[in-house]
Amino acid sequence: MPSLRENRSPFRRPTNVSLDAKLVEEAKELGINVSRASEEGVAREVKAERERRFREENREAFEDWNKYVEENGLPLERFRHF
């Protein structure tokens, strides 16, 4: 799976954000690129929210499928060798 940095578009948009001053100072002392760390954090949050929404939007279908499998077993189960 590619890292978040590899998935970035080549276009970068300057953005202002407010961060805890002590946290920013500590990040600088540790050599952490605050812009990159912020971008990766936002990317993780966007991914997590998209996944949450997908699960919620498809919850009924997942429940229906699980009910079907409970009642009928897995389709093609007879072909499983494990």
mmCIF file of the N, C-alpha and C atoms, coordinates in Angstrom:
data_MODEL
# 
_entry.id   MODEL 
# 
loop_
_atom_site.group_PDB 
_atom_site.id 
_atom_site.type_symbol 
_atom_site.label_atom_id 
_atom_site.label_alt_id 
_atom_site.label_comp_id 
_atom_site.label_asym_id 
_atom_site.label_entity_id 
_atom_site.label_seq_id 
_atom_site.pdbx_PDB_ins_code 
_atom_site.Cartn_x 
_atom_site.Cartn_y 
_atom_site.Cartn_z 
_atom_site.occupancy 
_atom_site.B_iso_or_equiv 
_atom_site.pdbx_formal_charge 
_atom_site.auth_seq_id 
_atom_site.auth_comp_id 
_atom_site.auth_asym_id 
_atom_site.auth_atom_id 
_atom_site.pdbx_PDB_model_num 
ATOM 1   N N  . MET A 1 1  ? 0.843   -1.178  0.000  1.00 0.00 ? 1  MET A N  1 
ATOM 2   C CA . MET A 1 1  ? 0.000   0.000   0.000  1.00 0.00 ? 1  MET A CA 1 
ATOM 3   C C  . MET A 1 1  ? 0.885   1.237   0.000  1.00 0.00 ? 1  MET A C  1 
ATOM 4   N N  . PRO A 1 2  ? 0.655   2.168   -0.923 1.00 0.00 ? 2  PRO A N  1 
ATOM 5   C CA . PRO A 1 2  ? 1.487   3.364   -0.977 1.00 0.00 ? 2  PRO A CA 1 
ATOM 6   C C  . PRO A 1 2  ? 1.267   4.224   0.263  1.00 0.00 ? 2  PRO A C  1 
ATOM 7   N N  . SER A 1 3  ? 2.331   4.932   0.647  1.00 0.00 ? 3  SER A N  1 
ATOM 8   C CA . SER A 1 3  ? 2.201   5.823   1.793  1.00 0.00 ? 3  SER A CA 1 
ATOM 9   C C  . SER A 1 3  ? 1.351   7.034   1.409  1.00 0.00 ? 3  SER A C  1 
ATOM 10  N N  . LEU A 1 4  ? 0.935   7.770   2.426  1.00 0.00 ? 4  LEU A N  1 
ATOM 11  C CA . LEU A 1 4  ? 0.124   8.958   2.174  1.00 0.00 ? 4  LEU A CA 1 
ATOM 12  C C  . LEU A 1 4  ? 0.887   9.967   1.312  1.00 0.00 ? 4  LEU A C  1 
ATOM 13  N N  . ARG A 1 5  ? 2.185   10.064  1.507  1.00 0.00 ? 5  ARG A N  1 
ATOM 14  C CA . ARG A 1 5  ? 2.979   11.010  0.716  1.00 0.00 ? 5  ARG A CA 1 
ATOM 15  C C  . ARG A 1 5  ? 2.965   10.652  -0.762 1.00 0.00 ? 5  ARG A C  1 
ATOM 16  N N  . GLU A 1 6  ? 2.960   9.381   -1.077 1.00 0.00 ? 6  GLU A N  1 
ATOM 17  C CA . GLU A 1 6  ? 2.970   8.957   -2.473 1.00 0.00 ? 6  GLU A CA 1 
ATOM 18  C C  . GLU A 1 6  ? 1.641   9.242   -3.161 1.00 0.00 ? 6  GLU A C  1 
ATOM 19  N N  . ASN A 1 7  ? 0.560   9.403   -2.388 1.00 0.00 ? 7  ASN A N  1 
ATOM 20  C CA . ASN A 1 7  ? -0.759  9.637   -2.955 1.00 0.00 ? 7  ASN A CA 1 
ATOM 21  C C  . ASN A 1 7  ? -1.071  11.115  -3.150 1.00 0.00 ? 7  ASN A C  1 
ATOM 22  N N  . ARG A 1 8  ? -0.192  11.992  -2.768 1.00 0.00 ? 8  ARG A N  1 
ATOM 23  C CA . ARG A 1 8  ? -0.443  13.426  -2.876 1.00 0.00 ? 8  ARG A CA 1 
ATOM 24  C C  . ARG A 1 8  ? -0.484  13.858  -4.331 1.00 0.00 ? 8  ARG A C  1 
ATOM 25  N N  . SER A 1 9  ? -1.323  14.837  -4.590 1.00 0.00 ? 9  SER A N  1 
ATOM 26  C CA . SER A 1 9  ? -1.326  15.420  -5.929 1.00 0.00 ? 9  SER A CA 1 
ATOM 27  C C  . SER A 1 9  ? -0.133  16.365  -6.036 1.00 0.00 ? 9  SER A C  1 
ATOM 28  N N  . PRO A 1 10 ? 0.337   16.639  -7.241 1.00 0.00 ? 10 PRO A N  1 
ATOM 29  C CA . PRO A 1 10 ? 1.503   17.515  -7.391 1.00 0.00 ? 10 PRO A CA 1 
ATOM 30  C C  . PRO A 1 10 ? 1.190   18.965  -7.017 1.00 0.00 ? 10 PRO A C  1 
ATOM 31  N N  . PHE A 1 11 ? -0.072  19.361  -7.045 1.00 0.00 ? 11 PHE A N  1 
ATOM 32  C CA . PHE A 1 11 ? -0.447  20.718  -6.698 1.00 0.00 ? 11 PHE A CA 1 
ATOM 33  C C  . PHE A 1 11 ? -0.614  20.835  -5.199 1.00 0.00 ? 11 PHE A C  1 
ATOM 34  N N  . ARG A 1 12 ? 0.016   21.820  -4.610 1.00 0.00 ? 12 ARG A N  1 
ATOM 35  C CA . ARG A 1 12 ? -0.081  22.043  -3.170 1.00 0.00 ? 12 ARG A CA 1 
ATOM 36  C C  . ARG A 1 12 ? -0.698  23.406  -2.940 1.00 0.00 ? 12 ARG A C  1 
ATOM 37  N N  . ARG A 1 13 ? -1.605  23.483  -2.019 1.00 0.00 ? 13 ARG A N  1 
ATOM 38  C CA . ARG A 1 13 ? -2.314  24.718  -1.717 1.00 0.00 ? 13 ARG A CA 1 
ATOM 39  C C  . ARG A 1 13 ? -1.851  25.262  -0.370 1.00 0.00 ? 13 ARG A C  1 
ATOM 40  N N  . PRO A 1 14 ? -1.351  26.484  -0.341 1.00 0.00 ? 14 PRO A N  1 
ATOM 41  C CA . PRO A 1 14 ? -0.985  27.086  0.946  1.00 0.00 ? 14 PRO A CA 1 
ATOM 42  C C  . PRO A 1 14 ? -2.237  27.257  1.801  1.00 0.00 ? 14 PRO A C  1 
ATOM 43  N N  . THR A 1 15 ? -2.134  26.875  3.064  1.00 0.00 ? 15 THR A N  1 
ATOM 44  C CA . THR A 1 15 ? -3.280  26.926  3.976  1.00 0.00 ? 15 THR A CA 1 
ATOM 45  C C  . THR A 1 15 ? -2.821  27.403  5.344  1.00 0.00 ? 15 THR A C  1 
ATOM 46  N N  . ASN A 1 16 ? -3.635  28.195  5.975  1.00 0.00 ? 16 ASN A N  1 
ATOM 47  C CA . ASN A 1 16 ? -3.345  28.630  7.341  1.00 0.00 ? 16 ASN A CA 1 
ATOM 48  C C  . ASN A 1 16 ? -4.084  27.730  8.314  1.00 0.00 ? 16 ASN A C  1 
ATOM 49  N N  . VAL A 1 17 ? -3.374  27.247  9.322  1.00 0.00 ? 17 VAL A N  1 
ATOM 50  C CA . VAL A 1 17 ? -3.995  26.457  10.377 1.00 0.00 ? 17 VAL A CA 1 
ATOM 51  C C  . VAL A 1 17 ? -3.502  26.989  11.718 1.00 0.00 ? 17 VAL A C  1 
ATOM 52  N N  . SER A 1 18 ? -4.299  26.803  12.737 1.00 0.00 ? 18 SER A N  1 
ATOM 53  C CA . SER A 1 18 ? -3.897  27.185  14.087 1.00 0.00 ? 18 SER A CA 1 
ATOM 54  C C  . SER A 1 18 ? -3.553  25.920  14.854 1.00 0.00 ? 18 SER A C  1 
ATOM 55  N N  . LEU A 1 19 ? -2.342  25.890  15.397 1.00 0.00 ? 19 LEU A N  1 
ATOM 56  C CA . LEU A 1 19 ? -1.876  24.730  16.146 1.00 0.00 ? 19 LEU A CA 1 
ATOM 57  C C  . LEU A 1 19 ? -1.373  25.190  17.512 1.00 0.00 ? 19 LEU A C  1 
ATOM 58  N N  . ASP A 1 20 ? -1.386  24.287  18.459 1.00 0.00 ? 20 ASP A N  1 
ATOM 59  C CA . ASP A 1 20 ? -0.873  24.577  19.785 1.00 0.00 ? 20 ASP A CA 1 
ATOM 60  C C  . ASP A 1 20 ? 0.599   24.987  19.674 1.00 0.00 ? 20 ASP A C  1 
ATOM 61  N N  . ALA A 1 21 ? 0.937   26.140  20.216 1.00 0.00 ? 21 ALA A N  1 
ATOM 62  C CA . ALA A 1 21 ? 2.286   26.693  20.080 1.00 0.00 ? 21 ALA A CA 1 
ATOM 63  C C  . ALA A 1 21 ? 3.344   25.751  20.658 1.00 0.00 ? 21 ALA A C  1 
ATOM 64  N N  . LYS A 1 22 ? 3.083   25.152  21.806 1.00 0.00 ? 22 LYS A N  1 
ATOM 65  C CA . LYS A 1 22 ? 4.059   24.243  22.418 1.00 0.00 ? 22 LYS A CA 1 
ATOM 66  C C  . LYS A 1 22 ? 4.277   23.007  21.552 1.00 0.00 ? 22 LYS A C  1 
ATOM 67  N N  . LEU A 1 23 ? 3.209   22.533  20.958 1.00 0.00 ? 23 LEU A N  1 
ATOM 68  C CA . LEU A 1 23 ? 3.309   21.363  20.091 1.00 0.00 ? 23 LEU A CA 1 
ATOM 69  C C  . LEU A 1 23 ? 4.164   21.674  18.861 1.00 0.00 ? 23 LEU A C  1 
ATOM 70  N N  . VAL A 1 24 ? 3.943   22.843  18.271 1.00 0.00 ? 24 VAL A N  1 
ATOM 71  C CA . VAL A 1 24 ? 4.724   23.239  17.097 1.00 0.00 ? 24 VAL A CA 1 
ATOM 72  C C  . VAL A 1 24 ? 6.196   23.383  17.466 1.00 0.00 ? 24 VAL A C  1 
ATOM 73  N N  . GLU A 1 25 ? 6.474   23.994  18.602 1.00 0.00 ? 25 GLU A N  1 
ATOM 74  C CA . GLU A 1 25 ? 7.859   24.169  19.039 1.00 0.00 ? 25 GLU A CA 1 
ATOM 75  C C  . GLU A 1 25 ? 8.532   22.820  19.266 1.00 0.00 ? 25 GLU A C  1 
ATOM 76  N N  . GLU A 1 26 ? 7.837   21.908  19.909 1.00 0.00 ? 26 GLU A N  1 
ATOM 77  C CA . GLU A 1 26 ? 8.399   20.579  20.150 1.00 0.00 ? 26 GLU A CA 1 
ATOM 78  C C  . GLU A 1 26 ? 8.648   19.845  18.830 1.00 0.00 ? 26 GLU A C  1 
ATOM 79  N N  . ALA A 1 27 ? 7.709   19.975  17.897 1.00 0.00 ? 27 ALA A N  1 
ATOM 80  C CA . ALA A 1 27 ? 7.882   19.337  16.587 1.00 0.00 ? 27 ALA A CA 1 
ATOM 81  C C  . ALA A 1 27 ? 9.131   19.877  15.898 1.00 0.00 ? 27 ALA A C  1 
ATOM 82  N N  . LYS A 1 28 ? 9.318   21.187  15.949 1.00 0.00 ? 28 LYS A N  1 
ATOM 83  C CA . LYS A 1 28 ? 10.506  21.786  15.327 1.00 0.00 ? 28 LYS A CA 1 
ATOM 84  C C  . LYS A 1 28 ? 11.786  21.293  15.992 1.00 0.00 ? 28 LYS A C  1 
ATOM 85  N N  . GLU A 1 29 ? 11.766  21.208  17.335 1.00 0.00 ? 29 GLU A N  1 
ATOM 86  C CA . GLU A 1 29 ? 12.946  20.718  18.057 1.00 0.00 ? 29 GLU A CA 1 
ATOM 87  C C  . GLU A 1 29 ? 13.286  19.286  17.662 1.00 0.00 ? 29 GLU A C  1 
ATOM 88  N N  . LEU A 1 30 ? 12.266  18.517  17.336 1.00 0.00 ? 30 LEU A N  1 
ATOM 89  C CA . LEU A 1 30 ? 12.470  17.115  16.950 1.00 0.00 ? 30 LEU A CA 1 
ATOM 90  C C  . LEU A 1 30 ? 12.717  16.945  15.453 1.00 0.00 ? 30 LEU A C  1 
ATOM 91  N N  . GLY A 1 31 ? 12.713  18.030  14.714 1.00 0.00 ? 31 GLY A N  1 
ATOM 92  C CA . GLY A 1 31 ? 12.966  17.964  13.279 1.00 0.00 ? 31 GLY A CA 1 
ATOM 93  C C  . GLY A 1 31 ? 11.785  17.472  12.471 1.00 0.00 ? 31 GLY A C  1 
ATOM 94  N N  . ILE A 1 32 ? 10.597  17.620  13.019 1.00 0.00 ? 32 ILE A N  1 
ATOM 95  C CA . ILE A 1 32 ? 9.392   17.180  12.316 1.00 0.00 ? 32 ILE A CA 1 
ATOM 96  C C  . ILE A 1 32 ? 8.910   18.294  11.406 1.00 0.00 ? 32 ILE A C  1 
ATOM 97  N N  . ASN A 1 33 ? 8.634   17.971  10.165 1.00 0.00 ? 33 ASN A N  1 
ATOM 98  C CA . ASN A 1 33 ? 8.088   18.927  9.213  1.00 0.00 ? 33 ASN A CA 1 
ATOM 99  C C  . ASN A 1 33 ? 6.596   19.074  9.531  1.00 0.00 ? 33 ASN A C  1 
ATOM 100 N N  . VAL A 1 34 ? 6.231   20.206  10.117 1.00 0.00 ? 34 VAL A N  1 
ATOM 101 C CA . VAL A 1 34 ? 4.863   20.418  10.590 1.00 0.00 ? 34 VAL A CA 1 
ATOM 102 C C  . VAL A 1 34 ? 3.872   20.396  9.428  1.00 0.00 ? 34 VAL A C  1 
ATOM 103 N N  . SER A 1 35 ? 4.237   20.962  8.298  1.00 0.00 ? 35 SER A N  1 
ATOM 104 C CA . SER A 1 35 ? 3.334   20.959  7.150  1.00 0.00 ? 35 SER A CA 1 
ATOM 105 C C  . SER A 1 35 ? 3.049   19.537  6.684  1.00 0.00 ? 35 SER A C  1 
ATOM 106 N N  . ARG A 1 36 ? 4.095   18.737  6.545  1.00 0.00 ? 36 ARG A N  1 
ATOM 107 C CA . ARG A 1 36 ? 3.924   17.349  6.095  1.00 0.00 ? 36 ARG A CA 1 
ATOM 108 C C  . ARG A 1 36 ? 3.138   16.532  7.130  1.00 0.00 ? 36 ARG A C  1 
ATOM 109 N N  . ALA A 1 37 ? 3.469   16.713  8.399  1.00 0.00 ? 37 ALA A N  1 
ATOM 110 C CA . ALA A 1 37 ? 2.768   15.971  9.446  1.00 0.00 ? 37 ALA A CA 1 
ATOM 111 C C  . ALA A 1 37 ? 1.292   16.357  9.466  1.00 0.00 ? 37 ALA A C  1 
ATOM 112 N N  . SER A 1 38 ? 1.016   17.640  9.293  1.00 0.00 ? 38 SER A N  1 
ATOM 113 C CA . SER A 1 38 ? -0.378  18.098  9.260  1.00 0.00 ? 38 SER A CA 1 
ATOM 114 C C  . SER A 1 38 ? -1.103  17.490  8.067  1.00 0.00 ? 38 SER A C  1 
ATOM 115 N N  . GLU A 1 39 ? -0.466  17.510  6.914  1.00 0.00 ? 39 GLU A N  1 
ATOM 116 C CA . GLU A 1 39 ? -1.072  16.953  5.706  1.00 0.00 ? 39 GLU A CA 1 
ATOM 117 C C  . GLU A 1 39 ? -1.376  15.472  5.886  1.00 0.00 ? 39 GLU A C  1 
ATOM 118 N N  . GLU A 1 40 ? -0.433  14.737  6.446  1.00 0.00 ? 40 GLU A N  1 
ATOM 119 C CA . GLU A 1 40 ? -0.649  13.304  6.644  1.00 0.00 ? 40 GLU A CA 1 
ATOM 120 C C  . GLU A 1 40 ? -1.758  13.058  7.654  1.00 0.00 ? 40 GLU A C  1 
ATOM 121 N N  . GLY A 1 41 ? -1.833  13.898  8.689  1.00 0.00 ? 41 GLY A N  1 
ATOM 122 C CA . GLY A 1 41 ? -2.907  13.762  9.665  1.00 0.00 ? 41 GLY A CA 1 
ATOM 123 C C  . GLY A 1 41 ? -4.270  14.029  9.049  1.00 0.00 ? 41 GLY A C  1 
ATOM 124 N N  . VAL A 1 42 ? -4.370  15.059  8.222  1.00 0.00 ? 42 VAL A N  1 
ATOM 125 C CA . VAL A 1 42 ? -5.634  15.366  7.545  1.00 0.00 ? 42 VAL A CA 1 
ATOM 126 C C  . VAL A 1 42 ? -5.990  14.235  6.579  1.00 0.00 ? 42 VAL A C  1 
ATOM 127 N N  . ALA A 1 43 ? -5.005  13.713  5.877  1.00 0.00 ? 43 ALA A N  1 
ATOM 128 C CA . ALA A 1 43 ? -5.259  12.610  4.943  1.00 0.00 ? 43 ALA A CA 1 
ATOM 129 C C  . ALA A 1 43 ? -5.799  11.389  5.687  1.00 0.00 ? 43 ALA A C  1 
ATOM 130 N N  . ARG A 1 44 ? -5.234  11.078  6.853  1.00 0.00 ? 44 ARG A N  1 
ATOM 131 C CA . ARG A 1 44 ? -5.732  9.942   7.648  1.00 0.00 ? 44 ARG A CA 1 
ATOM 132 C C  . ARG A 1 44 ? -7.169  10.180  8.101  1.00 0.00 ? 44 ARG A C  1 
ATOM 133 N N  . GLU A 1 45 ? -7.468  11.404  8.531  1.00 0.00 ? 45 GLU A N  1 
ATOM 134 C CA . GLU A 1 45 ? -8.820  11.724  8.983  1.00 0.00 ? 45 GLU A CA 1 
ATOM 135 C C  . GLU A 1 45 ? -9.824  11.650  7.838  1.00 0.00 ? 45 GLU A C  1 
ATOM 136 N N  . VAL A 1 46 ? -9.443  12.132  6.664  1.00 0.00 ? 46 VAL A N  1 
ATOM 137 C CA . VAL A 1 46 ? -10.322 12.067  5.486  1.00 0.00 ? 46 VAL A CA 1 
ATOM 138 C C  . VAL A 1 46 ? -10.605 10.608  5.146  1.00 0.00 ? 46 VAL A C  1 
ATOM 139 N N  . LYS A 1 47 ? -9.565  9.780   5.144  1.00 0.00 ? 47 LYS A N  1 
ATOM 140 C CA . LYS A 1 47 ? -9.736  8.354   4.842  1.00 0.00 ? 47 LYS A CA 1 
ATOM 141 C C  . LYS A 1 47 ? -10.661 7.697   5.859  1.00 0.00 ? 47 LYS A C  1 
ATOM 142 N N  . ALA A 1 48 ? -10.444 7.969   7.135  1.00 0.00 ? 48 ALA A N  1 
ATOM 143 C CA . ALA A 1 48 ? -11.266 7.371   8.184  1.00 0.00 ? 48 ALA A CA 1 
ATOM 144 C C  . ALA A 1 48 ? -12.727 7.801   8.052  1.00 0.00 ? 48 ALA A C  1 
ATOM 145 N N  . GLU A 1 49 ? -12.954 9.068   7.747  1.00 0.00 ? 49 GLU A N  1 
ATOM 146 C CA . GLU A 1 49 ? -14.331 9.553   7.605  1.00 0.00 ? 49 GLU A CA 1 
ATOM 147 C C  . GLU A 1 49 ? -15.004 8.957   6.381  1.00 0.00 ? 49 GLU A C  1 
ATOM 148 N N  . ARG A 1 50 ? -14.267 8.827   5.284  1.00 0.00 ? 50 ARG A N  1 
ATOM 149 C CA . ARG A 1 50 ? -14.850 8.184   4.096  1.00 0.00 ? 50 ARG A CA 1 
ATOM 150 C C  . ARG A 1 50 ? -15.233 6.732   4.390  1.00 0.00 ? 50 ARG A C  1 
ATOM 151 N N  . GLU A 1 51 ? -14.367 6.024   5.110  1.00 0.00 ? 51 GLU A N  1 
ATOM 152 C CA . GLU A 1 51 ? -14.663 4.636   5.469  1.00 0.00 ? 51 GLU A CA 1 
ATOM 153 C C  . GLU A 1 51 ? -15.888 4.571   6.382  1.00 0.00 ? 51 GLU A C  1 
ATOM 154 N N  . ARG A 1 52 ? -15.966 5.470   7.370  1.00 0.00 ? 52 ARG A N  1 
ATOM 155 C CA . ARG A 1 52 ? -17.107 5.482   8.274  1.00 0.00 ? 52 ARG A CA 1 
ATOM 156 C C  . ARG A 1 52 ? -18.399 5.722   7.515  1.00 0.00 ? 52 ARG A C  1 
ATOM 157 N N  . ARG A 1 53 ? -18.370 6.701   6.613  1.00 0.00 ? 53 ARG A N  1 
ATOM 158 C CA . ARG A 1 53 ? -19.567 6.998   5.817  1.00 0.00 ? 53 ARG A CA 1 
ATOM 159 C C  . ARG A 1 53 ? -19.948 5.836   4.914  1.00 0.00 ? 53 ARG A C  1 
ATOM 160 N N  . PHE A 1 54 ? -18.959 5.178   4.312  1.00 0.00 ? 54 PHE A N  1 
ATOM 161 C CA . PHE A 1 54 ? -19.240 4.024   3.460  1.00 0.00 ? 54 PHE A CA 1 
ATOM 162 C C  . PHE A 1 54 ? -19.941 2.941   4.264  1.00 0.00 ? 54 PHE A C  1 
ATOM 163 N N  . ARG A 1 55 ? -19.391 2.648   5.459  1.00 0.00 ? 55 ARG A N  1 
ATOM 164 C CA . ARG A 1 55 ? -20.006 1.619   6.300  1.00 0.00 ? 55 ARG A CA 1 
ATOM 165 C C  . ARG A 1 55 ? -21.430 2.003   6.675  1.00 0.00 ? 55 ARG A C  1 
ATOM 166 N N  . GLU A 1 56 ? -21.644 3.258   7.016  1.00 0.00 ? 56 GLU A N  1 
ATOM 167 C CA . GLU A 1 56 ? -22.987 3.705   7.398  1.00 0.00 ? 56 GLU A CA 1 
ATOM 168 C C  . GLU A 1 56 ? -23.946 3.662   6.203  1.00 0.00 ? 56 GLU A C  1 
ATOM 169 N N  . GLU A 1 57 ? -23.500 4.144   5.051  1.00 0.00 ? 57 GLU A N  1 
ATOM 170 C CA . GLU A 1 57 ? -24.348 4.165   3.858  1.00 0.00 ? 57 GLU A CA 1 
ATOM 171 C C  . GLU A 1 57 ? -24.697 2.753   3.386  1.00 0.00 ? 57 GLU A C  1 
ATOM 172 N N  . ASN A 1 58 ? -23.837 1.796   3.683  1.00 0.00 ? 58 ASN A N  1 
ATOM 173 C CA . ASN A 1 58 ? -24.045 0.421   3.217  1.00 0.00 ? 58 ASN A CA 1 
ATOM 174 C C  . ASN A 1 58 ? -24.400 -0.539  4.345  1.00 0.00 ? 58 ASN A C  1 
ATOM 175 N N  . ARG A 1 59 ? -24.692 -0.003  5.519  1.00 0.00 ? 59 ARG A N  1 
ATOM 176 C CA . ARG A 1 59 ? -24.999 -0.819  6.688  1.00 0.00 ? 59 ARG A CA 1 
ATOM 177 C C  . ARG A 1 59 ? -26.120 -1.820  6.412  1.00 0.00 ? 59 ARG A C  1 
ATOM 178 N N  . GLU A 1 60 ? -27.182 -1.358  5.793  1.00 0.00 ? 60 GLU A N  1 
ATOM 179 C CA . GLU A 1 60 ? -28.324 -2.239  5.531  1.00 0.00 ? 60 GLU A CA 1 
ATOM 180 C C  . GLU A 1 60 ? -27.928 -3.396  4.607  1.00 0.00 ? 60 GLU A C  1 
ATOM 181 N N  . ALA A 1 61 ? -27.151 -3.104  3.584  1.00 0.00 ? 61 ALA A N  1 
ATOM 182 C CA . ALA A 1 61 ? -26.713 -4.162  2.664  1.00 0.00 ? 61 ALA A CA 1 
ATOM 183 C C  . ALA A 1 61 ? -25.827 -5.173  3.387  1.00 0.00 ? 61 ALA A C  1 
ATOM 184 N N  . PHE A 1 62 ? -24.929 -4.684  4.259  1.00 0.00 ? 62 PHE A N  1 
ATOM 185 C CA . PHE A 1 62 ? -24.077 -5.599  5.027  1.00 0.00 ? 62 PHE A CA 1 
ATOM 186 C C  . PHE A 1 62 ? -24.927 -6.487  5.926  1.00 0.00 ? 62 PHE A C  1 
ATOM 187 N N  . GLU A 1 63 ? -25.915 -5.877  6.591  1.00 0.00 ? 63 GLU A N  1 
ATOM 188 C CA . GLU A 1 63 ? -26.788 -6.653  7.474  1.00 0.00 ? 63 GLU A CA 1 
ATOM 189 C C  . GLU A 1 63 ? -27.579 -7.694  6.691  1.00 0.00 ? 63 GLU A C  1 
ATOM 190 N N  . ASP A 1 64 ? -28.105 -7.310  5.526  1.00 0.00 ? 64 ASP A N  1 
ATOM 191 C CA . ASP A 1 64 ? -28.848 -8.250  4.687  1.00 0.00 ? 64 ASP A CA 1 
ATOM 192 C C  . ASP A 1 64 ? -27.961 -9.409  4.239  1.00 0.00 ? 64 ASP A C  1 
ATOM 193 N N  . TRP A 1 65 ? -26.732 -9.101  3.842  1.00 0.00 ? 65 TRP A N  1 
ATOM 194 C CA . TRP A 1 65 ? -25.821 -10.150 3.396  1.00 0.00 ? 65 TRP A CA 1 
ATOM 195 C C  . TRP A 1 65 ? -25.490 -11.099 4.543  1.00 0.00 ? 65 TRP A C  1 
ATOM 196 N N  . ASN A 1 66 ? -25.203 -10.536 5.717  1.00 0.00 ? 66 ASN A N  1 
ATOM 197 C CA . ASN A 1 66 ? -24.903 -11.378 6.878  1.00 0.00 ? 66 ASN A CA 1 
ATOM 198 C C  . ASN A 1 66 ? -26.084 -12.283 7.220  1.00 0.00 ? 66 ASN A C  1 
ATOM 199 N N  . LYS A 1 67 ? -27.296 -11.759 7.132  1.00 0.00 ? 67 LYS A N  1 
ATOM 200 C CA . LYS A 1 67 ? -28.492 -12.560 7.400  1.00 0.00 ? 67 LYS A CA 1 
ATOM 201 C C  . LYS A 1 67 ? -28.608 -13.689 6.376  1.00 0.00 ? 67 LYS A C  1 
ATOM 202 N N  . TYR A 1 68 ? -28.362 -13.366 5.107  1.00 0.00 ? 68 TYR A N  1 
ATOM 203 C CA . TYR A 1 68 ? -28.419 -14.379 4.055  1.00 0.00 ? 68 TYR A CA 1 
ATOM 204 C C  . TYR A 1 68 ? -27.424 -15.508 4.343  1.00 0.00 ? 68 TYR A C  1 
ATOM 205 N N  . VAL A 1 69 ? -26.201 -15.135 4.695  1.00 0.00 ? 69 VAL A N  1 
ATOM 206 C CA . VAL A 1 69 ? -25.171 -16.144 4.954  1.00 0.00 ? 69 VAL A CA 1 
ATOM 207 C C  . VAL A 1 69 ? -25.539 -16.985 6.163  1.00 0.00 ? 69 VAL A C  1 
ATOM 208 N N  . GLU A 1 70 ? -26.086 -16.369 7.204  1.00 0.00 ? 70 GLU A N  1 
ATOM 209 C CA . GLU A 1 70 ? -26.514 -17.132 8.383  1.00 0.00 ? 70 GLU A CA 1 
ATOM 210 C C  . GLU A 1 70 ? -27.588 -18.157 8.015  1.00 0.00 ? 70 GLU A C  1 
ATOM 211 N N  . GLU A 1 71 ? -28.501 -17.749 7.154  1.00 0.00 ? 71 GLU A N  1 
ATOM 212 C CA . GLU A 1 71 ? -29.610 -18.629 6.784  1.00 0.00 ? 71 GLU A CA 1 
ATOM 213 C C  . GLU A 1 71 ? -29.239 -19.654 5.721  1.00 0.00 ? 71 GLU A C  1 
ATOM 214 N N  . ASN A 1 72 ? -28.361 -19.294 4.790  1.00 0.00 ? 72 ASN A N  1 
ATOM 215 C CA . ASN A 1 72 ? -28.086 -20.137 3.630  1.00 0.00 ? 72 ASN A CA 1 
ATOM 216 C C  . ASN A 1 72 ? -26.644 -20.619 3.511  1.00 0.00 ? 72 ASN A C  1 
ATOM 217 N N  . GLY A 1 73 ? -25.765 -20.112 4.325  1.00 0.00 ? 73 GLY A N  1 
ATOM 218 C CA . GLY A 1 73 ? -24.352 -20.432 4.189  1.00 0.00 ? 73 GLY A CA 1 
ATOM 219 C C  . GLY A 1 73 ? -23.729 -19.609 3.062  1.00 0.00 ? 73 GLY A C  1 
ATOM 220 N N  . LEU A 1 74 ? -22.437 -19.795 2.888  1.00 0.00 ? 74 LEU A N  1 
ATOM 221 C CA . LEU A 1 74 ? -21.732 -19.059 1.845  1.00 0.00 ? 74 LEU A CA 1 
ATOM 222 C C  . LEU A 1 74 ? -22.019 -19.658 0.472  1.00 0.00 ? 74 LEU A C  1 
ATOM 223 N N  . PRO A 1 75 ? -22.273 -18.808 -0.514 1.00 0.00 ? 75 PRO A N  1 
ATOM 224 C CA . PRO A 1 75 ? -22.406 -19.343 -1.874 1.00 0.00 ? 75 PRO A CA 1 
ATOM 225 C C  . PRO A 1 75 ? -21.071 -19.989 -2.282 1.00 0.00 ? 75 PRO A C  1 
ATOM 226 N N  . LEU A 1 76 ? -21.135 -21.037 -2.994 1.00 0.00 ? 76 LEU A N  1 
ATOM 227 C CA . LEU A 1 76 ? -19.949 -21.753 -3.482 1.00 0.00 ? 76 LEU A CA 1 
ATOM 228 C C  . LEU A 1 76 ? -19.107 -22.352 -2.357 1.00 0.00 ? 76 LEU A C  1 
ATOM 229 N N  . GLU A 1 77 ? -19.678 -22.467 -1.160 1.00 0.00 ? 77 GLU A N  1 
ATOM 230 C CA . GLU A 1 77 ? -18.928 -23.013 -0.032 1.00 0.00 ? 77 GLU A CA 1 
ATOM 231 C C  . GLU A 1 77 ? -18.429 -24.430 -0.308 1.00 0.00 ? 77 GLU A C  1 
ATOM 232 N N  . ARG A 1 78 ? -19.168 -25.159 -1.090 1.00 0.00 ? 78 ARG A N  1 
ATOM 233 C CA . ARG A 1 78 ? -18.769 -26.547 -1.374 1.00 0.00 ? 78 ARG A CA 1 
ATOM 234 C C  . ARG A 1 78 ? -17.438 -26.621 -2.120 1.00 0.00 ? 78 ARG A C  1 
ATOM 235 N N  . PHE A 1 79 ? -17.007 -25.525 -2.732 1.00 0.00 ? 79 PHE A N  1 
ATOM 236 C CA . PHE A 1 79 ? -15.743 -25.522 -3.469 1.00 0.00 ? 79 PHE A CA 1 
ATOM 237 C C  . PHE A 1 79 ? -14.548 -25.119 -2.616 1.00 0.00 ? 79 PHE A C  1 
ATOM 238 N N  . ARG A 1 80 ? -14.789 -24.741 -1.355 1.00 0.00 ? 80 ARG A N  1 
ATOM 239 C CA . ARG A 1 80 ? -13.691 -24.333 -0.468 1.00 0.00 ? 80 ARG A CA 1 
ATOM 240 C C  . ARG A 1 80 ? -12.903 -25.563 -0.046 1.00 0.00 ? 80 ARG A C  1 
ATOM 241 N N  . HIS A 1 81 ? -11.594 -25.437 -0.056 1.00 0.00 ? 81 HIS A N  1 
ATOM 242 C CA . HIS A 1 81 ? -10.715 -26.546 0.346  1.00 0.00 ? 81 HIS A CA 1 
ATOM 243 C C  . HIS A 1 81 ? -9.950  -26.203 1.626  1.00 0.00 ? 81 HIS A C  1 
ATOM 244 N N  . PHE A 1 82 ? -10.472 -25.281 2.414  1.00 0.00 ? 82 PHE A N  1 
ATOM 245 C CA . PHE A 1 82 ? -9.811  -24.919 3.665  1.00 0.00 ? 82 PHE A CA 1 
ATOM 246 C C  . PHE A 1 82 ? -10.829 -24.719 4.749  1.00 0.00 ? 82 PHE A C  1 
# 
